[in-house]
C-alpha cells in the first residue's frame, strides 16, 4: 500500500511531529500511527486538511501521482 509509505515520508519531510499534526487536525496520534502502519485511511475531510498542512497533493499520497510536492 503506497499511502502508508507516502504519508510517513510527507510527515517526516514536513518537520512537524505527529503530536503537532494530530493537534492541528483535532485527531488522536493513534490515528496517524494507524495510517503509517497501513491499518486504516483518513476520512476525506481529514485527508483534505492533511494535504494542506503537509503541502502535499492527495493524488501523491493516494498513489495516483508518482511525484511529491516536497
PDB file as gemmi writes it, atoms N, CA and C in Angstrom:
CRYST1    1.000    1.000    1.000  90.00  90.00  90.00 P 1                      
ATOM      1  N   UNK A   1       0.841  -1.185   0.000  1.00  0.00           N  
ATOM      2  CA  UNK A   1       0.000   0.000   0.000  1.00  0.00           C  
ATOM      3  C   UNK A   1       0.883   1.244   0.000  1.00  0.00           C  
ATOM      4  N   UNK A   2       0.694   2.086  -0.965  1.00  0.00           N  
ATOM      5  CA  UNK A   2       1.515   3.288  -1.085  1.00  0.00           C  
ATOM      6  C   UNK A   2       1.227   4.326  -0.019  1.00  0.00           C  
ATOM      7  N   UNK A   3      -0.010   4.458   0.414  1.00  0.00           N  
ATOM      8  CA  UNK A   3      -0.361   5.533   1.322  1.00  0.00           C  
ATOM      9  C   UNK A   3       0.495   5.518   2.580  1.00  0.00           C  
ATOM     10  N   UNK A   4       0.669   4.359   3.188  1.00  0.00           N  
ATOM     11  CA  UNK A   4       1.417   4.311   4.449  1.00  0.00           C  
ATOM     12  C   UNK A   4       2.854   4.777   4.270  1.00  0.00           C  
ATOM     13  N   UNK A   5       3.473   4.433   3.155  1.00  0.00           N  
ATOM     14  CA  UNK A   5       4.846   4.883   2.913  1.00  0.00           C  
ATOM     15  C   UNK A   5       4.889   6.376   2.594  1.00  0.00           C  
ATOM     16  N   UNK A   6       3.948   6.813   1.805  1.00  0.00           N  
ATOM     17  CA  UNK A   6       3.948   8.215   1.391  1.00  0.00           C  
ATOM     18  C   UNK A   6       3.560   9.160   2.526  1.00  0.00           C  
ATOM     19  N   UNK A   7       2.650   8.759   3.377  1.00  0.00           N  
ATOM     20  CA  UNK A   7       2.286   9.622   4.497  1.00  0.00           C  
ATOM     21  C   UNK A   7       3.447   9.691   5.484  1.00  0.00           C  
ATOM     22  N   UNK A   8       4.130   8.592   5.677  1.00  0.00           N  
ATOM     23  CA  UNK A   8       5.304   8.596   6.563  1.00  0.00           C  
ATOM     24  C   UNK A   8       6.364   9.553   6.035  1.00  0.00           C  
ATOM     25  N   UNK A   9       6.633   9.490   4.737  1.00  0.00           N  
ATOM     26  CA  UNK A   9       7.616  10.373   4.114  1.00  0.00           C  
ATOM     27  C   UNK A   9       7.188  11.844   4.212  1.00  0.00           C  
ATOM     28  N   UNK A  10       5.933  12.119   3.930  1.00  0.00           N  
ATOM     29  CA  UNK A  10       5.436  13.501   3.954  1.00  0.00           C  
ATOM     30  C   UNK A  10       5.496  14.082   5.361  1.00  0.00           C  
ATOM     31  N   UNK A  11       5.166  13.279   6.352  1.00  0.00           N  
ATOM     32  CA  UNK A  11       5.231  13.749   7.740  1.00  0.00           C  
ATOM     33  C   UNK A  11       6.672  14.025   8.128  1.00  0.00           C  
ATOM     34  N   UNK A  12       7.545  13.099   7.817  1.00  0.00           N  
ATOM     35  CA  UNK A  12       8.970  13.276   8.147  1.00  0.00           C  
ATOM     36  C   UNK A  12       9.531  14.514   7.462  1.00  0.00           C  
ATOM     37  N   UNK A  13       9.190  14.718   6.208  1.00  0.00           N  
ATOM     38  CA  UNK A  13       9.695  15.849   5.434  1.00  0.00           C  
ATOM     39  C   UNK A  13       9.115  17.187   5.890  1.00  0.00           C  
ATOM     40  N   UNK A  14       7.960  17.144   6.520  1.00  0.00           N  
ATOM     41  CA  UNK A  14       7.289  18.384   6.933  1.00  0.00           C  
ATOM     42  C   UNK A  14       7.981  19.074   8.103  1.00  0.00           C  
ATOM     43  N   UNK A  15       8.699  18.306   8.897  1.00  0.00           N  
ATOM     44  CA  UNK A  15       9.319  18.858  10.086  1.00  0.00           C  
ATOM     45  C   UNK A  15       8.362  18.958  11.271  1.00  0.00           C  
ATOM     46  N   UNK A  16       7.125  18.513  11.068  1.00  0.00           N  
ATOM     47  CA  UNK A  16       6.134  18.515  12.141  1.00  0.00           C  
ATOM     48  C   UNK A  16       6.151  17.174  12.864  1.00  0.00           C  
ATOM     49  N   UNK A  17       5.798  17.183  14.123  1.00  0.00           N  
ATOM     50  CA  UNK A  17       5.680  15.932  14.861  1.00  0.00           C  
ATOM     51  C   UNK A  17       4.265  15.383  14.689  1.00  0.00           C  
ATOM     52  N   UNK A  18       4.110  14.110  14.990  1.00  0.00           N  
ATOM     53  CA  UNK A  18       2.765  13.518  14.943  1.00  0.00           C  
ATOM     54  C   UNK A  18       1.848  14.227  15.923  1.00  0.00           C  
ATOM     55  N   UNK A  19       2.384  14.610  17.049  1.00  0.00           N  
ATOM     56  CA  UNK A  19       1.594  15.313  18.061  1.00  0.00           C  
ATOM     57  C   UNK A  19       1.087  16.641  17.517  1.00  0.00           C  
ATOM     58  N   UNK A  20       1.949  17.393  16.832  1.00  0.00           N  
ATOM     59  CA  UNK A  20       1.549  18.679  16.254  1.00  0.00           C  
ATOM     60  C   UNK A  20       0.485  18.494  15.172  1.00  0.00           C  
ATOM     61  N   UNK A  21       0.681  17.488  14.337  1.00  0.00           N  
ATOM     62  CA  UNK A  21      -0.280  17.215  13.266  1.00  0.00           C  
ATOM     63  C   UNK A  21      -1.626  16.808  13.852  1.00  0.00           C  
ATOM     64  N   UNK A  22      -1.593  15.917  14.835  1.00  0.00           N  
ATOM     65  CA  UNK A  22      -2.829  15.458  15.470  1.00  0.00           C  
ATOM     66  C   UNK A  22      -3.583  16.632  16.094  1.00  0.00           C  
ATOM     67  N   UNK A  23      -2.864  17.510  16.763  1.00  0.00           N  
ATOM     68  CA  UNK A  23      -3.498  18.665  17.388  1.00  0.00           C  
ATOM     69  C   UNK A  23      -4.128  19.571  16.338  1.00  0.00           C  
ATOM     70  N   UNK A  24      -3.403  19.824  15.257  1.00  0.00           N  
ATOM     71  CA  UNK A  24      -3.896  20.693  14.184  1.00  0.00           C  
ATOM     72  C   UNK A  24      -5.146  20.109  13.517  1.00  0.00           C  
ATOM     73  N   UNK A  25      -5.184  18.791  13.379  1.00  0.00           N  
ATOM     74  CA  UNK A  25      -6.305  18.122  12.712  1.00  0.00           C  
ATOM     75  C   UNK A  25      -7.404  17.709  13.678  1.00  0.00           C  
ATOM     76  N   UNK A  26      -7.157  17.908  14.975  1.00  0.00           N  
ATOM     77  CA  UNK A  26      -8.118  17.537  16.009  1.00  0.00           C  
ATOM     78  C   UNK A  26      -8.434  16.038  15.981  1.00  0.00           C  
ATOM     79  N   UNK A  27      -7.361  15.242  15.899  1.00  0.00           N  
ATOM     80  CA  UNK A  27      -7.466  13.785  15.915  1.00  0.00           C  
ATOM     81  C   UNK A  27      -6.450  13.251  16.919  1.00  0.00           C  
ATOM     82  N   UNK A  28      -6.472  11.963  17.168  1.00  0.00           N  
ATOM     83  CA  UNK A  28      -5.504  11.369  18.085  1.00  0.00           C  
ATOM     84  C   UNK A  28      -4.226  10.992  17.328  1.00  0.00           C  
ATOM     85  N   UNK A  29      -3.133  10.940  18.065  1.00  0.00           N  
ATOM     86  CA  UNK A  29      -1.874  10.492  17.466  1.00  0.00           C  
ATOM     87  C   UNK A  29      -1.995   9.048  16.984  1.00  0.00           C  
ATOM     88  N   UNK A  30      -2.856   8.284  17.648  1.00  0.00           N  
ATOM     89  CA  UNK A  30      -3.074   6.894  17.251  1.00  0.00           C  
ATOM     90  C   UNK A  30      -3.603   6.769  15.833  1.00  0.00           C  
ATOM     91  N   UNK A  31      -4.413   7.734  15.404  1.00  0.00           N  
ATOM     92  CA  UNK A  31      -4.909   7.719  14.017  1.00  0.00           C  
ATOM     93  C   UNK A  31      -3.732   7.785  13.046  1.00  0.00           C  
ATOM     94  N   UNK A  32      -2.800   8.684  13.316  1.00  0.00           N  
ATOM     95  CA  UNK A  32      -1.638   8.850  12.442  1.00  0.00           C  
ATOM     96  C   UNK A  32      -0.780   7.592  12.457  1.00  0.00           C  
ATOM     97  N   UNK A  33      -0.589   7.037  13.630  1.00  0.00           N  
ATOM     98  CA  UNK A  33       0.177   5.788  13.740  1.00  0.00           C  
ATOM     99  C   UNK A  33      -0.476   4.691  12.907  1.00  0.00           C  
ATOM    100  N   UNK A  34      -1.795   4.598  12.961  1.00  0.00           N  
ATOM    101  CA  UNK A  34      -2.504   3.580  12.177  1.00  0.00           C  
ATOM    102  C   UNK A  34      -2.361   3.805  10.681  1.00  0.00           C  
ATOM    103  N   UNK A  35      -2.352   5.070  10.232  1.00  0.00           N  
ATOM    104  CA  UNK A  35      -2.129   5.352   8.806  1.00  0.00           C  
ATOM    105  C   UNK A  35      -0.744   4.864   8.405  1.00  0.00           C  
ATOM    106  N   UNK A  36       0.247   5.150   9.246  1.00  0.00           N  
ATOM    107  CA  UNK A  36       1.632   4.789   8.941  1.00  0.00           C  
ATOM    108  C   UNK A  36       1.833   3.276   8.944  1.00  0.00           C  
ATOM    109  N   UNK A  37       1.007   2.563   9.686  1.00  0.00           N  
ATOM    110  CA  UNK A  37       1.049   1.100   9.720  1.00  0.00           C  
ATOM    111  C   UNK A  37       0.224   0.483   8.594  1.00  0.00           C  
ATOM    112  N   UNK A  38      -0.576   1.292   7.914  1.00  0.00           N  
ATOM    113  CA  UNK A  38      -1.438   0.779   6.859  1.00  0.00           C  
ATOM    114  C   UNK A  38      -2.696   0.123   7.387  1.00  0.00           C  
ATOM    115  N   UNK A  39      -3.052   0.414   8.631  1.00  0.00           N  
ATOM    116  CA  UNK A  39      -4.228  -0.213   9.239  1.00  0.00           C  
ATOM    117  C   UNK A  39      -5.540   0.470   8.862  1.00  0.00           C  
ATOM    118  N   UNK A  40      -5.481   1.750   8.509  1.00  0.00           N  
ATOM    119  CA  UNK A  40      -6.677   2.443   8.021  1.00  0.00           C  
ATOM    120  C   UNK A  40      -6.264   3.700   7.275  1.00  0.00           C  
ATOM    121  N   UNK A  41      -7.244   4.400   6.739  1.00  0.00           N  
ATOM    122  CA  UNK A  41      -7.012   5.616   5.970  1.00  0.00           C  
ATOM    123  C   UNK A  41      -7.786   6.770   6.588  1.00  0.00           C  
ATOM    124  N   UNK A  42      -7.326   7.990   6.376  1.00  0.00           N  
ATOM    125  CA  UNK A  42      -8.067   9.137   6.900  1.00  0.00           C  
ATOM    126  C   UNK A  42      -9.366   9.352   6.122  1.00  0.00           C  
ATOM    127  N   UNK A  43     -10.308  10.019   6.762  1.00  0.00           N  
ATOM    128  CA  UNK A  43     -11.532  10.401   6.061  1.00  0.00           C  
ATOM    129  C   UNK A  43     -11.173  11.427   4.984  1.00  0.00           C  
ATOM    130  N   UNK A  44     -12.079  11.669   4.081  1.00  0.00           N  
ATOM    131  CA  UNK A  44     -11.833  12.653   3.024  1.00  0.00           C  
ATOM    132  C   UNK A  44     -11.599  14.036   3.625  1.00  0.00           C  
ATOM    133  N   UNK A  45     -12.378  14.389   4.633  1.00  0.00           N  
ATOM    134  CA  UNK A  45     -12.210  15.693   5.288  1.00  0.00           C  
ATOM    135  C   UNK A  45     -10.824  15.830   5.914  1.00  0.00           C  
ATOM    136  N   UNK A  46     -10.370  14.794   6.605  1.00  0.00           N  
ATOM    137  CA  UNK A  46      -9.042  14.828   7.234  1.00  0.00           C  
ATOM    138  C   UNK A  46      -7.954  14.791   6.171  1.00  0.00           C  
ATOM    139  N   UNK A  47      -8.143  14.011   5.120  1.00  0.00           N  
ATOM    140  CA  UNK A  47      -7.162  13.964   4.033  1.00  0.00           C  
ATOM    141  C   UNK A  47      -6.985  15.341   3.412  1.00  0.00           C  
ATOM    142  N   UNK A  48      -8.074  16.045   3.192  1.00  0.00           N  
ATOM    143  CA  UNK A  48      -8.026  17.397   2.638  1.00  0.00           C  
ATOM    144  C   UNK A  48      -7.195  18.318   3.540  1.00  0.00           C  
ATOM    145  N   UNK A  49      -7.485  18.307   4.828  1.00  0.00           N  
ATOM    146  CA  UNK A  49      -6.754  19.154   5.780  1.00  0.00           C  
ATOM    147  C   UNK A  49      -5.292  18.731   5.885  1.00  0.00           C  
ATOM    148  N   UNK A  50      -5.053  17.426   5.826  1.00  0.00           N  
ATOM    149  CA  UNK A  50      -3.705  16.890   5.896  1.00  0.00           C  
ATOM    150  C   UNK A  50      -2.868  17.352   4.705  1.00  0.00           C  
ATOM    151  N   UNK A  51      -3.457  17.338   3.524  1.00  0.00           N  
ATOM    152  CA  UNK A  51      -2.751  17.795   2.323  1.00  0.00           C  
ATOM    153  C   UNK A  51      -2.356  19.264   2.433  1.00  0.00           C  
ATOM    154  N   UNK A  52      -3.247  20.069   2.958  1.00  0.00           N  
ATOM    155  CA  UNK A  52      -2.945  21.488   3.148  1.00  0.00           C  
ATOM    156  C   UNK A  52      -1.830  21.649   4.180  1.00  0.00           C  
ATOM    157  N   UNK A  53      -1.956  20.962   5.291  1.00  0.00           N  
ATOM    158  CA  UNK A  53      -0.984  21.062   6.371  1.00  0.00           C  
ATOM    159  C   UNK A  53       0.411  20.604   5.931  1.00  0.00           C  
ATOM    160  N   UNK A  54       0.467  19.514   5.174  1.00  0.00           N  
ATOM    161  CA  UNK A  54       1.756  18.951   4.752  1.00  0.00           C  
ATOM    162  C   UNK A  54       2.237  19.493   3.412  1.00  0.00           C  
ATOM    163  N   UNK A  55       1.427  20.351   2.785  1.00  0.00           N  
ATOM    164  CA  UNK A  55       1.751  20.890   1.458  1.00  0.00           C  
ATOM    165  C   UNK A  55       2.016  19.765   0.461  1.00  0.00           C  
ATOM    166  N   UNK A  56       1.097  18.827   0.436  1.00  0.00           N  
ATOM    167  CA  UNK A  56       1.233  17.649  -0.431  1.00  0.00           C  
ATOM    168  C   UNK A  56      -0.097  17.388  -1.111  1.00  0.00           C  
ATOM    169  N   UNK A  57      -0.048  16.837  -2.315  1.00  0.00           N  
ATOM    170  CA  UNK A  57      -1.283  16.560  -3.045  1.00  0.00           C  
ATOM    171  C   UNK A  57      -1.891  15.225  -2.608  1.00  0.00           C  
ATOM    172  N   UNK A  58      -3.198  15.165  -2.659  1.00  0.00           N  
ATOM    173  CA  UNK A  58      -3.881  13.913  -2.340  1.00  0.00           C  
ATOM    174  C   UNK A  58      -3.550  12.853  -3.390  1.00  0.00           C  
ATOM    175  N   UNK A  59      -3.373  13.277  -4.630  1.00  0.00           N  
ATOM    176  CA  UNK A  59      -3.015  12.318  -5.681  1.00  0.00           C  
ATOM    177  C   UNK A  59      -1.705  11.602  -5.353  1.00  0.00           C  
ATOM    178  N   UNK A  60      -0.728  12.346  -4.865  1.00  0.00           N  
ATOM    179  CA  UNK A  60       0.542  11.719  -4.491  1.00  0.00           C  
ATOM    180  C   UNK A  60       0.343  10.774  -3.314  1.00  0.00           C  
ATOM    181  N   UNK A  61      -0.295  11.257  -2.255  1.00  0.00           N  
ATOM    182  CA  UNK A  61      -0.461  10.431  -1.064  1.00  0.00           C  
ATOM    183  C   UNK A  61      -1.238   9.154  -1.354  1.00  0.00           C  
ATOM    184  N   UNK A  62      -2.209   9.235  -2.257  1.00  0.00           N  
ATOM    185  CA  UNK A  62      -3.034   8.067  -2.571  1.00  0.00           C  
ATOM    186  C   UNK A  62      -2.449   7.179  -3.668  1.00  0.00           C  
ATOM    187  N   UNK A  63      -1.312   7.575  -4.223  1.00  0.00           N  
ATOM    188  CA  UNK A  63      -0.646   6.745  -5.226  1.00  0.00           C  
ATOM    189  C   UNK A  63      -1.112   6.988  -6.645  1.00  0.00           C  
ATOM    190  N   UNK A  64      -1.825   8.083  -6.895  1.00  0.00           N  
ATOM    191  CA  UNK A  64      -2.295   8.398  -8.242  1.00  0.00           C  
ATOM    192  C   UNK A  64      -1.275   9.208  -9.034  1.00  0.00           C  
ATOM    193  N   UNK A  65      -0.305   9.774  -8.343  1.00  0.00           N  
ATOM    194  CA  UNK A  65       0.757  10.567  -8.948  1.00  0.00           C  
ATOM    195  C   UNK A  65       2.063  10.120  -8.304  1.00  0.00           C  
ATOM    196  N   UNK A  66       3.100   9.957  -9.101  1.00  0.00           N  
ATOM    197  CA  UNK A  66       4.334   9.436  -8.528  1.00  0.00           C  
ATOM    198  C   UNK A  66       5.281  10.509  -8.004  1.00  0.00           C  
ATOM    199  N   UNK A  67       4.938  11.768  -8.192  1.00  0.00           N  
ATOM    200  CA  UNK A  67       5.845  12.835  -7.773  1.00  0.00           C  
ATOM    201  C   UNK A  67       5.312  13.606  -6.582  1.00  0.00           C  
ATOM    202  N   UNK A  68       6.170  13.781  -5.593  1.00  0.00           N  
ATOM    203  CA  UNK A  68       5.845  14.531  -4.387  1.00  0.00           C  
ATOM    204  C   UNK A  68       6.006  16.024  -4.619  1.00  0.00           C  
ATOM    205  N   UNK A  69       5.265  16.814  -3.867  1.00  0.00           N  
ATOM    206  CA  UNK A  69       5.450  18.266  -3.893  1.00  0.00           C  
ATOM    207  C   UNK A  69       6.653  18.686  -3.075  1.00  0.00           C  
ATOM    208  N   UNK A  70       7.191  17.779  -2.271  1.00  0.00           N  
ATOM    209  CA  UNK A  70       8.263  18.119  -1.335  1.00  0.00           C  
ATOM    210  C   UNK A  70       9.628  18.050  -1.974  1.00  0.00           C  
TER     211      UNK A  70                                                      
END                                                                             
